[in-house]
């Protein structure tokens, strides 16, 4: 009964919050960006990319996280809810940070794409404490994460702190992937109890097969993610580079999984095979296809080593459980991609400064948000749906 009361109270609170977000967005509907300066073909191209990214968010991320055997309903539902919360919230926050020079309003397809990137980073972040928080806590994380993500994006890319153009991060290796992963690291420090550290995260053949479905969806649509906001003339190179980076990571995942474990581990295939897409993001429009595949190979190797050796040690160091291993898939490969970009920028120290700023800010913000969220209690039965769903 107590759990049901908390759920109803949380639902009511977030309904009120969403109503206020909707009201706050209404004035922006009377202000249009300069989409008219783009051709119909360019508008259509960006619209198609935005739908591809939504597929990644709802099907890709959603099903990738159902690998926990008794937690599929909550994983999918949390994905839906957080996307639905973060998109309008980012659209509300961004204009106040960037001001009129950004030329993006709520009716602009570019704004939708930037909001989808924020949602992607949020879904990465909740992968850390996945299974150990209730739905109201997921929503609170989303409510607090989205403005912080937008602030970090502004610090890196607006020219306000780091000179405009000095930080290379075309498809978000640092601003999207690393930020979400290191925010997750801060969250799990505050949102893992001693009892939860001792609970085994159970999987099954069926749950892992669904996770592979999510992984495949992410793999297929990742070129759209990377090419969504680049100039049209760069799209062929970006798409080819992304696919080859994913190919390199997938092949490296097989090799290193077998070399290290003796047999393939399905979690490696579902996750580390995507690390090439994470790592290539920073330089995807600035390197050749051969270098892209090499970047993917290294990223895949880093990810497998992370899942095998680094994750257990990190858990012992922090006391937190990274349920999805987001540090291995998004954190370290994202940092690697950002560091590769140092060889391509005029002022590499600014690139390094942006990476350091993101990691410190993300971990600190994650710890603070995790502390706030922990005040709402937690799940009665970790890694199971039964607390919050009617099960047959």
QUIBEL-V394842 format. One record per residue. RES is the residue in three letters. NEAR is the number of other ideal C-beta (glycine too) atoms within 10 Angstrom. Layout:
# QUIBEL-V394842
RES;NEAR  RES;NEAR
This chain:
# QUIBEL-V394842
UNK;5  UNK;8  UNK;14  UNK;10  UNK;9  UNK;16  UNK;15  UNK;11  UNK;12  UNK;18  UNK;12  UNK;10  UNK;14  UNK;18  UNK;9  UNK;9  UNK;15  UNK;16  UNK;10  UNK;10  UNK;16  UNK;11  UNK;9  UNK;14  UNK;14  UNK;9  UNK;9  UNK;15  UNK;10  UNK;9  UNK;12  UNK;12  UNK;17  UNK;10  UNK;17  UNK;8  UNK;8  UNK;17  UNK;10  UNK;7  UNK;9  UNK;14  UNK;14  UNK;12  UNK;17  UNK;19  UNK;13  UNK;13  UNK;24  UNK;18  UNK;12  UNK;19  UNK;23  UNK;17  UNK;14  UNK;24  UNK;25  UNK;19  UNK;18  UNK;27  UNK;26  UNK;23  UNK;25  UNK;27  UNK;26  UNK;23  UNK;29  UNK;23  UNK;16  UNK;17  UNK;25  UNK;20  UNK;16  UNK;26  UNK;27  UNK;19  UNK;16  UNK;26  UNK;26  UNK;12  UNK;15  UNK;25  UNK;22  UNK;15  UNK;24  UNK;25  UNK;20  UNK;17  UNK;26  UNK;23  UNK;25  UNK;20  UNK;21  UNK;23  UNK;16  UNK;10  UNK;15  UNK;18  UNK;12  UNK;9  UNK;8  UNK;17  UNK;14  UNK;22  UNK;20  UNK;21  UNK;15  UNK;21  UNK;22  UNK;18  UNK;23  UNK;23  UNK;19  UNK;21  UNK;26  UNK;24  UNK;22  UNK;29  UNK;29  UNK;25  UNK;28  UNK;29  UNK;27  UNK;26  UNK;32  UNK;28  UNK;27  UNK;32  UNK;31  UNK;27  UNK;25  UNK;22  UNK;25  UNK;22  UNK;21  UNK;20  UNK;25  UNK;23  UNK;23  UNK;22  UNK;28  UNK;24  UNK;20  UNK;17  UNK;29  UNK;26  UNK;18  UNK;21  UNK;28  UNK;23  UNK;14  UNK;23  UNK;24  UNK;20  UNK;18  UNK;24  UNK;18  UNK;15  UNK;13  UNK;13  UNK;14  UNK;18  UNK;11  UNK;9  UNK;12  UNK;17  UNK;27  UNK;24  UNK;26  UNK;20  UNK;28  UNK;27  UNK;33  UNK;28  UNK;27  UNK;26  UNK;31  UNK;32  UNK;32  UNK;29  UNK;32  UNK;29  UNK;33  UNK;34  UNK;24  UNK;24  UNK;32  UNK;28  UNK;19  UNK;18  UNK;24  UNK;24  UNK;14  UNK;7  UNK;8  UNK;20  UNK;12  UNK;8  UNK;14  UNK;6  UNK;17  UNK;13  UNK;17  UNK;12  UNK;8  UNK;12  UNK;20  UNK;17  UNK;14  UNK;20  UNK;25  UNK;18  UNK;17  UNK;25  UNK;22  UNK;17  UNK;21  UNK;25  UNK;21  UNK;15  UNK;21  UNK;26  UNK;23  UNK;20  UNK;26  UNK;26  UNK;25  UNK;24  UNK;17  UNK;17  UNK;10  UNK;13  UNK;7  UNK;15  UNK;18  UNK;10  UNK;18  UNK;24  UNK;17  UNK;15  UNK;30  UNK;25  UNK;22  UNK;22  UNK;37  UNK;27  UNK;18  UNK;25  UNK;31  UNK;20  UNK;16  UNK;25  UNK;29  UNK;16  UNK;13  UNK;21  UNK;24  UNK;14  UNK;10  UNK;15  UNK;13  UNK;8  UNK;6  UNK;12  UNK;18  UNK;16  UNK;19  UNK;23  UNK;19  UNK;24  UNK;28  UNK;32  UNK;30  UNK;30  UNK;36  UNK;36  UNK;29  UNK;33  UNK;34  UNK;34  UNK;30  UNK;34  UNK;26  UNK;30  UNK;19  UNK;18  UNK;21  UNK;12  UNK;13  UNK;10  UNK;16  UNK;26  UNK;23  UNK;18  UNK;29  UNK;32  UNK;24  UNK;21  UNK;33  UNK;32  UNK;21  UNK;24  UNK;34  UNK;30  UNK;16  UNK;22  UNK;24  UNK;17  UNK;12  UNK;18  UNK;16  UNK;10  UNK;9  UNK;20  UNK;15  UNK;9  UNK;10  UNK;16  UNK;14  UNK;23  UNK;23  UNK;26  UNK;25  UNK;28  UNK;23  UNK;27  UNK;27  UNK;27  UNK;29  UNK;32  UNK;31  UNK;22  UNK;35  UNK;34  UNK;24  UNK;20  UNK;33  UNK;28  UNK;17  UNK;23  UNK;24  UNK;17  UNK;12  UNK;13  UNK;19  UNK;10  UNK;14  UNK;15  UNK;10  UNK;18  UNK;25  UNK;16  UNK;16  UNK;25  UNK;24  UNK;10  UNK;17  UNK;25  UNK;21  UNK;11  UNK;19  UNK;27  UNK;19  UNK;14  UNK;23  UNK;30  UNK;17  UNK;15  UNK;22  UNK;26  UNK;14  UNK;14  UNK;24  UNK;17  UNK;8  UNK;14  UNK;14  UNK;17  UNK;20  UNK;12  UNK;13  UNK;22  UNK;19  UNK;19  UNK;18  UNK;13  UNK;16  UNK;19  UNK;13  UNK;7  UNK;9  UNK;3
